[in-house]
């Protein structure tokens, strides 16, 4: 999904307007969802960004893919280029 990084509320608002709502807000450099959540409008965005910035110096603003399914897989390759 398209995403942008912001270091303050103003930058996050600009990013969300560029990406289009809804967006996913995540604290950068943080596992476990500190300050993360979905924002459907600027008011919700600002609330989430302030919380995320209290835990990290940056926030990641992602275009929401709510409703999509995520699939992850592992690829292992040997020295000869064989993959499984």
C-alpha positions as CSV (number, residue, x, y, z in Angstrom):
1,X,0.0,0.0,0.0
2,X,1.2,3.5,-0.6
3,X,2.6,5.2,2.5
4,X,4.4,8.3,3.8
5,X,6.4,9.2,6.8
6,X,5.7,12.2,9.1
7,X,7.5,13.7,12.1
8,X,4.7,16.0,13.2
9,X,0.9,16.4,13.1
10,X,1.1,18.9,10.2
11,X,3.1,16.4,8.1
12,X,0.7,13.5,8.9
13,X,-2.3,15.6,7.9
14,X,-0.6,16.4,4.6
15,X,0.2,12.7,4.0
16,X,-3.3,11.6,4.8
17,X,-4.8,14.2,2.3
18,X,-2.3,13.0,-0.3
19,X,-3.1,9.3,0.2
20,X,-6.8,9.7,0.8
21,X,-8.8,8.5,3.8
22,X,-9.1,6.0,5.4
23,X,-5.5,5.6,6.5
24,X,-3.6,3.5,8.9
25,X,-1.4,5.3,11.4
26,X,1.6,3.5,12.9
27,X,4.4,4.6,15.2
28,X,7.7,4.0,13.4
29,X,10.4,1.8,15.0
30,X,7.7,0.2,17.3
31,X,6.4,-3.3,17.4
32,X,3.1,-4.1,19.1
33,X,1.0,-1.3,17.7
34,X,1.9,1.6,19.9
35,X,-0.4,4.4,18.8
36,X,-1.7,2.6,15.8
37,X,-5.1,2.6,14.3
38,X,-7.4,3.6,11.4
39,X,-8.4,7.1,10.8
40,X,-11.4,7.9,8.6
41,X,-11.1,11.7,9.0
42,X,-8.7,14.4,10.1
43,X,-10.0,14.6,13.6
44,X,-9.3,10.8,14.2
45,X,-5.9,11.1,12.5
46,X,-4.7,13.9,14.7
47,X,-5.7,12.0,17.8
48,X,-3.8,8.9,16.7
49,X,-0.8,10.8,15.5
50,X,-0.4,12.6,18.8
51,X,-0.5,9.2,20.6
52,X,2.0,7.6,18.2
53,X,4.4,10.5,18.4
54,X,4.5,10.2,22.1
55,X,6.1,6.7,21.5
56,X,8.2,7.4,18.4
57,X,9.8,10.3,16.6
58,X,8.1,9.3,13.3
59,X,4.7,8.0,12.2
60,X,3.9,5.9,9.2
61,X,0.7,6.9,7.3
62,X,-0.5,4.0,5.1
63,X,-3.3,4.0,2.7
64,X,-5.9,1.7,4.3
65,X,-6.3,-1.8,2.9
66,X,-9.0,-2.6,5.4
67,X,-11.0,-5.6,4.2
68,X,-8.1,-7.1,2.3
69,X,-6.5,-10.4,3.4
70,X,-2.7,-10.5,4.2
71,X,-0.7,-13.5,3.1
72,X,2.9,-14.0,4.2
73,X,5.3,-16.6,3.0
74,X,8.9,-17.5,3.6
75,X,11.4,-18.1,0.8
76,X,14.6,-20.0,1.3
77,X,17.3,-20.1,-1.3
78,X,20.5,-22.1,-1.4
79,X,23.9,-21.1,-2.9
80,X,22.8,-22.6,-6.3
81,X,19.7,-20.4,-6.5
82,X,17.2,-23.2,-5.7
83,X,14.2,-21.8,-3.9
84,X,11.6,-23.5,-1.7
